[in-house]
Amino acid sequence: MSDVERLSDESLSTVSRLAALAVNLQARVTLKEIELKSAEDELRRVVEESLPLAMFEIGLSELTLEDGSSISVIESVHAGIPKASEADAFHWLRSHDLGDVIKNELIASFGRGEDSKAKALLDLMRTAGYTYKQRESVHPGTLKALAREKIVAGDPLPEDLFGVHIINRAIIKGSN
């Protein structure tokens, strides 16, 4: 007698019912995930676009409502270096005496401001004929701070290389 023949109709019915339930639950989860994404997108549009614009149109950056809650609009600078632009972005930083924000990694890790040490080791490794991998990067927090500093100074980073953009975001705090 095979394993299939030993299974009872009740056991098969239970498995079938549970499989159908799992398929149904997965569909419900997928639908909820789509609804959540839609709600998050709508919330982002309201707090990053509609509400800040409405506040600026009436000339306010902060407002306390009758219920004691408050709305404030904060400016946030965002920046990032696209992979395709890394070489150009790093060249731009170095040519503008900002190379110290670039982190270089060979086998050892080089921190901020150690660009010349990384280049020296790289030259030694090339001269000695070693095979190596080099990774250069700028920490996102460092890039964000540099972008803000340059904007304040009136000399912003090139948007095409660094993806710099400013987001005004409404923050709502409830009354407590």
N, C-alpha and C positions, 0 to 999 in steps of 0.2 A: 504494500500500500504506500503510495507516495505521500509526501508532506501535504500537498494540496488536497488530496483525498481525505486526510485526517482532520482538516479544518472544518469546523462546523459553520453552518450558514449564519449562525449568530455572530461568530468571530469575524467572518468576512463582512457581515453587515456593519459591525462596530468599526472596523478598519475603514470601510467605504464612507461611513458617516463622518468619521474623524477627518478623513482626507478632504471631504467636501467642506467641512467646517474650516479647516486650515486654508483652503483656497478662498473661501468667503472672507475670512479674517484678513488674509493678505490683501485682498481687494479693498477692504475697508481701511486698512492701514495706508495703502497707496493713496486712496482718496483723501484721507486726513492729512497726509504729507503734502499733497497738492494744495489743499485748503490752507494749511499752515504757511506754505511758501507764498501763496497769494496774499494772505493777511500780513505777513512780514514785509512783502513788497509795498503793500498799501500803507502800512505804518511808516516805512522808510520815506515814501513820497510825502506823507503828511508832515513828519518831523524834520525832514531835510529840505523840503521844497515849499509846500503850501503854508505851513505855520510860520516859518521864518519870513517868507515873503509878506504875509499878512501883517506880521509885527513891524517889519521895515516900512511898509506902506503907511502905517500910522505913526512912524517915527520912534518906535520903542524897541529896546533890546531886552527889557525886563518888564514884567507885569505881574502884580498880585491880584488874584481874582477875589470875588466876594466871599467864596468859601474858604479863603486863606491859602489856597494852593498858589503856586507861582510858576510862571513860565519865563525862562531866560533863553536867549539865543546865543550859542557859543560858536566861535569860528574854529574850525579844525583843519589843519593842513595835512594833506596826504601826499605821499610821493612813493615811487617805486621805479626800479630800473628794469625794463623789459629785457628778457634774455637776449633778444635780437639786437638790442642797443648797448649791451654791457661794454663792449670794447670802446665804442664812441663815448659813452658816459664816463668811463674810467679815464680815457684820454682827456676829456674836457676837464674833469676834476684835477688831474695832474697839471694840465696847462694853465689852470687858474689857481695854482698853489693851494689846492684843497685835497691833494693826494693823501694827506694824513688820515682822511676818513675811510680810506680803502683798507680792507683787511686782506692780507695775503696769506695763503696757506700752501705750503709745499708739503714736506713730511711733518715739519713742525708748523705750529700756528703762529702767525704774526699778528699782533694787535694793532689797534688804531695808532697811527703815528709811527709805525715801524716799517713803512714802505721802503725806505732806503736799505734797511737790513735785509728784507726779503729779496730785493734786487741784487744785493751783494752775494747772498747765498745762491741765488739763481745763476748768477754769472759764474761763480765757483763751480757749481754743478755742471753747467754747460761746458766750461773749460776742461773739467775732469772727465767729461764724457758720460756722466750719469744720466740714466733715464729717470724722469720725474713727472709728477703731475702737479699742476699749479691750479689753485682755485682762488679767485679774487672775489670779494664781496664787500658790500657796505651794509652794516646792520640797519634794519628798517627804522629803529628809533633814532639812530644817528642821522640817517638821511632825512627823516621828518624834522628833526631839530635844525639841521643845516638849511633845509628848505624854508622853514619859518624864519630863521635868522636872516636869510638872503631876502625874503619878501619884506621884512621889517626894514632892512637896509635899502630897499628900493632897487635891488639888483637880483631879481629872481633867477633861479636855475632854469635852464632851457626846458620848456614843457615837453618837447618831443623826446628828450633823452631821459627825463626823470619823472614823467607822468605827474607833475605837480598839479594839484587842484585843491581848492579850498571848499570845504563843506560847512555851511551854516546849519546848525542842528538845534532844534528846540528841545529844551530839557524841562520837563514838567515835574514839579515836586508837590506832593499832596500836603494838605494841612495836617499837622500833628499836634 
